[in-house]
Amino acid sequence: MITNGSGLEVNGRRYAVPKQPTVVICVDGCEPDYIAQAVAGGQMPHLKRVLSEGTALLADCVVPSFTNPNNLSIVTGAPPSVHGICGNTLFDVESNAEVMMNDPKWLRAPTILAAVADAGYSVAVVTAKDKLRRLLGHNLRGICFSAEKADQATQQENGIDDVVGLVGMPVPDVYSAELSEFVFAAGVKLIKTQRPDLLYLSTTDYVQHKHAPGDEQANRFYAMFDRYLGELNAQGAVFVVTADHGMNAKTRLDASPNVIYLQDLLDGWLGRERSRVILPITDPYVVHHGALGSFATIYLTDTASGSIDQVSIQLRGLLGVEVVLPRAEAAQRFELPADRIGDIVVVSERSFVLGTSRSRHDLSQLELPLRSHGGISEQRVPLIINRRIEGLDANRRWRNFDAFDLALNSAQ
């Protein structure tokens, strides 16, 4: 909604319109130590200069620390309690089924991207996986395509065609570092050729699921990223770098996955078909994580307060469980839509993940020790701007969804 000649209001926050090309980048799974290790190792000279001459903050993402809730928080400037996307997957009570939250029908708030486009400015969105494209591009009059299906982009559907020709790269495998590189390369090409006023780039965490900060492959990824940041800087763009979540090892001492199988436990405590465990990390790309993350929500057939309290007490007694909250408390603490989470929310500790039943998780495709996310332990993310912004309080609680506020209101 336009509020005056130079600004607009979206979800209760006011934003100036872009005065120069402005890029917000969500690096999927970017635990801050990835940047620290790559900068220390000399792999990120451009970002090292930005850290010195620009503005470097640490921020919190939203919990559950998964891709969909956080990307939508970033582009709406609001938590899931406002925009409604509370996981990659949710349990649809009406249809009695688990469904992917890829359809814009689940979105309850407008995006900053669409609002800026409606104000007459050019906007482009490039995401790695197609699962996010429809949500990020909802009601957007502009360019919006995924690297995963770049060869299928059309002017009618995506606002652009011949993306592969523009970028000069073949469409990468979805399980590759090159999928994220395609996003960066496309962003730079768009800035050089079409000069959008506002550009949003969102990558995949394929590398972060496989490699810890400082690993050779991780440093190689961040060196590649740094080259594209240098190109954006050379084009005079304002850019903000943040992440949807961090990433941690989730392993036992023998490097096997450190899993708490909640459905098996609940079936033993309550009997079969008395509960249903939902893992909101679940998406079509389970090779990354085996659908194992550090956040789960539980629906009970008996929702009497005594039943919820008793199950909660038993869950809190488990090794590796950090937080157990009933629906209302979880919605308040984590800023979630109460009608889209279960009767109980469970968050595991840093080195643990939550599963349903042991028989339902195929871990045979995990090539390396499990690294995943979803909990409070993956909440801290970078928030870096390539402009010095004076007067910011680095000690306040910054959120990754402050990215557009900083980019449009402070960095122009």
C-alpha positions as CSV (number, residue, x, y, z in Angstrom):
1,M,0.0,0.0,0.0
2,I,1.5,3.4,-1.0
3,T,1.6,5.8,1.9
4,N,3.2,8.8,0.1
5,G,5.2,9.7,-3.0
6,S,8.4,8.0,-2.0
7,G,7.5,5.1,0.4
8,L,5.1,2.3,1.1
9,E,3.7,0.2,4.0
10,V,3.8,-3.6,4.1
11,N,2.6,-5.6,7.1
12,G,2.8,-2.7,9.4
13,R,6.3,-1.6,8.5
14,R,7.2,1.4,6.3
15,Y,9.7,1.1,3.5
16,A,11.4,3.7,1.3
17,V,11.5,2.9,-2.4
18,P,14.8,1.9,-3.9
19,K,16.9,4.8,-5.3
20,Q,19.6,2.5,-6.7
21,P,19.7,-1.3,-7.6
22,T,19.1,-3.1,-4.3
23,V,19.8,-6.8,-3.8
24,V,18.8,-8.9,-0.8
25,I,20.5,-12.3,-0.7
26,C,19.4,-15.3,1.4
27,V,22.3,-17.8,1.6
28,D,20.6,-21.0,2.6
29,G,22.1,-22.6,5.7
30,C,24.7,-19.9,6.2
31,E,25.9,-20.5,9.8
32,P,28.0,-17.3,10.6
33,D,31.1,-19.4,11.0
34,Y,31.1,-20.3,7.3
35,I,31.8,-16.6,6.6
36,A,34.3,-16.3,9.4
37,Q,36.3,-19.3,8.3
38,A,36.3,-18.3,4.6
39,V,37.3,-14.7,5.4
40,A,40.1,-15.9,7.7
41,G,41.3,-18.3,5.0
42,G,41.5,-15.6,2.4
43,Q,38.6,-17.0,0.3
44,M,36.4,-13.9,0.6
45,P,38.4,-10.7,0.0
46,H,35.4,-8.7,-1.3
47,L,33.3,-9.6,1.8
48,K,36.2,-8.9,4.1
49,R,36.3,-5.4,2.7
50,V,32.5,-5.1,3.2
51,L,32.8,-6.3,6.8
52,S,35.4,-3.5,7.4
53,E,33.8,-0.7,5.5
54,G,30.1,-1.7,5.6
55,T,27.8,-2.9,8.4
56,A,28.1,-6.4,9.9
57,L,25.4,-7.7,12.3
58,L,24.3,-11.0,13.8
59,A,20.6,-11.7,13.7
60,D,18.1,-14.4,14.6
61,C,16.0,-16.2,12.1
62,V,12.5,-17.5,12.9
63,V,11.9,-20.9,14.5
64,P,11.4,-23.4,13.1
65,S,14.7,-22.6,11.4
66,F,13.6,-24.0,8.0
67,T,13.7,-22.6,4.5
68,N,10.1,-21.7,3.7
69,P,9.2,-19.9,7.0
70,N,12.3,-17.8,6.9
71,N,12.3,-16.9,3.2
72,L,8.8,-15.7,3.6
73,S,9.6,-13.8,6.8
74,I,12.4,-12.0,4.9
75,V,10.2,-11.0,2.0
76,T,7.3,-9.9,4.2
77,G,9.3,-8.3,6.9
78,A,7.2,-10.2,9.4
79,P,7.2,-13.5,11.4
80,P,5.1,-16.6,10.5
81,S,2.3,-15.4,12.9
82,V,1.7,-12.7,10.2
83,H,2.4,-14.5,6.9
84,G,1.2,-18.0,7.9
85,I,4.1,-20.1,6.5
86,C,5.2,-22.1,9.5
87,G,7.2,-24.9,7.8
88,N,8.0,-26.6,4.6
89,T,5.2,-29.0,5.4
90,L,2.1,-28.7,7.6
91,F,-0.7,-31.0,8.7
92,D,-3.9,-29.8,7.1
93,V,-6.6,-30.7,9.7
94,E,-9.4,-30.3,7.2
95,S,-8.0,-32.8,4.7
96,N,-6.3,-35.0,7.4
97,A,-3.1,-35.0,5.4
98,E,0.4,-33.6,5.4
99,V,0.8,-31.1,2.6
100,M,3.7,-29.0,1.2
101,M,3.4,-25.3,1.9
102,N,4.3,-24.3,-1.6
103,D,0.9,-23.1,-2.7
104,P,0.3,-19.3,-2.2
105,K,-3.1,-20.2,-0.7
106,W,-1.2,-20.7,2.5
107,L,0.2,-17.2,2.5
108,R,-1.6,-14.7,4.7
109,A,0.3,-11.5,4.0
110,P,1.6,-9.5,1.0
111,T,5.3,-9.4,0.2
112,I,7.6,-6.4,0.0
113,L,8.5,-7.6,-3.5
114,A,5.0,-7.3,-4.8
115,A,4.4,-4.0,-3.1
116,V,7.5,-2.4,-4.6
117,A,6.5,-3.7,-8.1
118,D,3.0,-2.4,-7.6
119,A,4.6,1.0,-6.8
120,G,6.0,1.0,-10.3
121,Y,9.5,-0.3,-9.7
122,S,11.1,-3.2,-11.5
123,V,11.5,-6.3,-9.3
124,A,13.2,-9.7,-9.9
125,V,13.4,-12.9,-7.9
126,V,15.7,-15.8,-8.5
127,T,15.5,-18.9,-6.2
128,A,17.4,-22.1,-6.4
129,K,14.6,-24.6,-5.9
130,D,11.2,-24.3,-7.6
131,K,9.4,-25.1,-4.3
132,L,9.8,-21.4,-3.2
133,R,9.1,-19.7,-6.5
134,R,5.3,-19.5,-6.3
135,L,5.4,-18.2,-2.8
136,L,8.0,-15.6,-3.4
137,G,6.4,-14.5,-6.7
138,H,2.9,-14.3,-5.4
139,N,1.1,-11.3,-6.9
140,L,4.5,-10.1,-8.2
141,R,4.5,-8.2,-11.5
142,G,8.1,-8.8,-12.5
143,I,10.6,-11.5,-13.0
144,C,10.5,-14.7,-10.9
145,F,12.2,-18.0,-11.8
146,S,14.1,-20.9,-10.2
147,A,17.5,-22.2,-11.1
148,E,16.1,-25.7,-10.9
149,K,13.7,-25.1,-13.8
150,A,15.4,-22.2,-15.5
151,D,15.1,-23.9,-18.9
152,Q,11.3,-23.9,-18.6
153,A,11.0,-20.1,-17.8
154,T,8.6,-18.2,-20.1
155,Q,7.7,-14.6,-20.4
156,Q,4.1,-15.4,-19.5
157,E,4.8,-17.5,-16.4
158,N,8.1,-16.0,-15.2
159,G,8.4,-12.6,-16.7
160,I,11.5,-13.7,-18.7
161,D,12.5,-16.4,-21.2
162,D,15.8,-17.8,-22.4
163,V,17.2,-17.7,-18.9
164,V,19.9,-20.3,-19.7
165,G,21.1,-18.1,-22.6
166,L,21.2,-15.0,-20.4
167,V,23.1,-16.8,-17.6
168,G,25.4,-18.7,-19.9
169,M,25.3,-21.9,-17.7
170,P,23.4,-25.1,-18.2
171,V,20.7,-26.0,-15.7
172,P,22.6,-27.6,-12.8
173,D,21.6,-30.7,-10.9
174,V,19.4,-29.9,-7.9
175,Y,21.9,-31.6,-5.6
176,S,24.9,-29.4,-6.4
177,A,26.7,-26.3,-5.4
178,E,26.2,-25.1,-9.0
179,L,22.5,-24.7,-8.3
180,S,23.3,-21.8,-6.0
181,E,26.0,-20.5,-8.4
182,F,23.3,-20.3,-11.1
183,V,21.3,-18.0,-8.7
184,F,24.2,-15.7,-8.2
185,A,25.2,-15.7,-11.8
186,A,21.6,-14.9,-12.9
187,G,21.4,-12.1,-10.3
188,V,24.6,-10.5,-11.7
189,K,23.4,-10.8,-15.3
190,L,20.1,-9.3,-14.4
191,I,21.8,-6.3,-12.7
192,K,24.0,-5.8,-15.7
193,T,21.4,-6.2,-18.4
194,Q,18.0,-5.3,-17.0
195,R,19.0,-3.3,-13.9
196,P,16.0,-4.1,-11.7
197,D,15.4,-1.7,-8.9
198,L,15.0,-4.6,-6.4
199,L,16.4,-8.1,-6.6
200,Y,15.9,-11.0,-4.2
201,L,18.2,-14.1,-4.5
202,S,17.7,-17.3,-2.5
203,T,20.1,-20.3,-2.7
204,T,20.1,-23.9,-1.6
205,D,21.9,-25.4,1.4
206,Y,23.3,-28.5,-0.4
207,V,26.9,-27.5,0.5
208,Q,26.1,-26.6,4.1
209,H,24.3,-30.0,4.7
210,K,27.5,-31.8,3.6
211,H,30.4,-29.6,4.7
212,A,31.2,-27.9,8.0
213,P,32.6,-24.3,8.2
214,G,36.3,-24.3,7.1
215,D,36.0,-27.5,5.0
216,E,37.6,-27.2,1.6
217,Q,34.4,-27.6,-0.2
218,A,32.6,-25.0,2.0
219,N,35.4,-22.5,1.5
220,R,35.3,-23.1,-2.2
221,F,31.6,-22.3,-2.2
222,Y,32.1,-19.1,-0.3
223,A,35.0,-18.1,-2.6
224,M,32.6,-18.5,-5.5
225,F,29.9,-16.4,-3.7
226,D,32.5,-13.7,-3.0
227,R,33.3,-13.3,-6.6
228,Y,29.7,-12.5,-7.4
229,L,29.5,-10.1,-4.4
230,G,32.5,-8.3,-6.0
231,E,30.6,-8.0,-9.3
232,L,27.5,-6.7,-7.5
233,N,29.6,-4.2,-5.7
234,A,31.3,-3.1,-8.9
235,Q,27.8,-2.5,-10.4
236,G,27.0,0.0,-7.6
237,A,24.3,-2.2,-6.1
238,V,23.3,-2.0,-2.5
239,F,23.3,-5.5,-1.1
240,V,22.3,-7.2,2.1
241,V,23.5,-10.8,2.9
242,T,21.5,-12.9,5.4
243,A,20.4,-16.5,5.8
244,D,17.3,-18.5,6.4
245,H,18.9,-20.6,9.1
246,G,22.2,-21.9,10.4
247,M,23.4,-25.5,10.3
248,N,24.9,-28.0,12.8
249,A,26.2,-31.6,12.9
250,K,23.5,-33.9,14.3
251,T,25.6,-37.0,15.1
252,R,26.6,-39.4,17.8
253,L,30.2,-40.1,18.8
254,D,30.4,-42.8,16.0
255,A,29.2,-40.2,13.4
256,S,25.8,-42.0,13.0
257,P,22.6,-39.8,13.0
258,N,21.6,-38.7,16.5
259,V,17.8,-39.2,16.1
260,I,15.0,-39.1,18.6
261,Y,12.1,-41.1,17.0
262,L,9.1,-39.4,18.5
263,Q,6.4,-41.4,16.9
264,D,7.9,-44.7,18.1
265,L,8.1,-43.3,21.6
266,L,4.5,-41.9,21.6
267,D,3.1,-45.2,20.2
268,G,4.8,-46.9,23.1
269,W,3.4,-44.5,25.7
270,L,-0.1,-43.9,24.3
271,G,-0.8,-46.7,21.9
272,R,-0.9,-46.6,18.1
273,E,-2.9,-44.0,16.3
274,R,-3.2,-41.9,19.4
275,S,-0.8,-39.2,18.2
276,R,0.7,-37.9,15.0
277,V,4.1,-36.4,14.6
278,I,4.7,-33.8,11.9
279,L,8.2,-32.8,10.8
280,P,7.9,-29.4,9.1
281,I,11.4,-29.8,7.5
282,T,10.0,-32.4,5.1
283,D,10.3,-31.4,1.4
284,P,11.0,-33.2,-1.9
285,Y,14.8,-32.9,-1.4
286,V,15.3,-35.5,1.4
287,V,18.7,-36.5,0.2
288,H,20.0,-33.4,2.1
289,H,18.7,-34.4,5.5
290,G,16.5,-37.5,5.4
291,A,13.6,-35.4,6.6
292,L,15.3,-35.1,10.0
293,G,15.4,-31.7,11.7
294,S,15.3,-30.2,15.2
295,F,11.7,-29.1,15.3
296,A,8.5,-31.2,15.4
297,T,4.9,-30.7,16.2
298,I,2.6,-33.3,17.7
299,Y,-1.2,-33.8,17.3
300,L,-2.9,-35.9,20.0
301,T,-6.3,-37.6,19.6
302,D,-6.9,-36.9,23.3
303,T,-6.3,-33.1,23.7
304,A,-7.4,-32.8,27.4
305,S,-5.0,-30.6,29.3
306,G,-4.0,-33.5,31.5
307,S,-3.0,-35.6,28.5
308,I,-1.0,-32.8,26.9
309,D,0.7,-32.1,30.2
310,Q,1.6,-35.7,30.8
311,V,3.0,-36.2,27.3
312,S,4.9,-33.0,27.7
313,I,6.5,-34.1,31.0
314,Q,7.6,-37.4,29.4
315,L,9.1,-35.6,26.4
316,R,11.0,-33.1,28.6
317,G,12.6,-36.1,30.3
318,L,14.3,-37.3,27.0
319,L,18.0,-36.8,26.5
320,G,18.5,-34.3,23.7
321,V,15.1,-32.4,24.0
322,E,15.6,-28.7,24.6
323,V,12.1,-27.3,24.6
324,V,8.6,-28.7,24.9
325,L,5.7,-26.3,24.7
326,P,1.9,-26.6,24.4
327,R,0.3,-24.9,21.3
328,A,-0.5,-21.5,22.7
329,E,2.9,-21.0,24.4
330,A,4.8,-22.2,21.3
331,A,2.8,-19.9,19.1
332,Q,3.7,-17.0,21.4
333,R,7.4,-17.8,21.9
334,F,8.2,-18.6,18.3
335,E,5.7,-16.1,16.6
336,L,3.8,-18.9,14.9
337,P,0.2,-19.2,13.7
338,A,-1.5,-21.2,16.4
339,D,-4.0,-22.8,14.0
340,R,-1.2,-24.4,12.0
341,I,0.8,-26.1,14.6
342,G,0.0,-29.2,16.7
343,D,-1.0,-29.6,20.4
344,I,2.7,-29.8,21.4
345,V,5.8,-28.4,19.9
346,V,9.2,-30.1,20.5
347,V,12.6,-28.6,19.8
348,S,15.8,-30.7,20.1
349,E,19.2,-29.7,21.3
350,R,22.0,-28.7,18.9
351,S,23.4,-32.2,18.2
352,F,20.0,-34.0,18.0
353,V,17.3,-34.3,15.4
354,L,13.7,-35.4,15.6
355,G,12.2,-38.2,13.5
356,T,8.8,-39.9,13.3
357,S,9.3,-43.7,13.2
358,R,12.6,-45.4,12.5
359,S,11.0,-47.3,9.6
360,R,9.8,-44.1,7.9
361,H,13.3,-42.5,7.4
362,D,15.5,-43.8,4.7
363,L,19.0,-42.7,5.6
364,S,20.8,-44.8,3.0
365,Q,21.3,-41.8,0.8
366,L,23.2,-39.8,3.4
367,E,26.7,-39.7,2.0
368,L,28.3,-37.9,4.9
369,P,27.5,-37.5,8.7
370,L,24.2,-35.8,9.1
371,R,24.1,-32.0,9.3
372,S,20.7,-30.3,9.7
373,H,18.7,-27.5,11.2
374,G,15.3,-26.4,12.5
375,G,16.0,-25.6,16.2
376,I,17.0,-22.7,18.3
377,S,20.6,-23.7,17.9
378,E,20.4,-22.8,14.2
379,Q,18.7,-19.5,14.8
380,R,21.8,-17.2,14.6
381,V,22.5,-15.9,11.1
382,P,24.6,-13.1,9.5
383,L,23.1,-9.8,8.5
384,I,25.6,-7.8,6.4
385,I,25.2,-4.6,4.4
386,N,27.7,-3.2,1.9
387,R,27.1,0.3,3.2
388,R,28.1,1.8,6.5
389,I,25.0,2.6,8.5
390,E,25.8,4.8,11.4
391,G,24.0,4.7,14.7
392,L,22.8,1.1,14.6
393,D,22.7,-0.8,17.9
394,A,24.6,-4.0,17.3
395,N,23.4,-5.4,20.6
396,R,19.7,-5.2,20.0
397,R,17.9,-8.3,18.7
398,W,18.2,-8.1,14.9
399,R,16.1,-10.5,12.8
400,N,16.8,-11.8,9.3
401,F,13.5,-10.3,8.3
402,D,15.0,-6.8,9.0
403,A,16.9,-7.2,5.8
404,F,14.6,-5.1,3.6
405,D,14.3,-2.5,6.3
406,L,18.0,-2.0,6.3
407,A,18.4,-2.2,2.6
408,L,15.6,0.3,1.7
409,N,15.4,2.6,4.8
410,S,19.0,2.8,5.9
411,A,21.5,1.8,3.1
412,Q,20.2,3.9,0.2
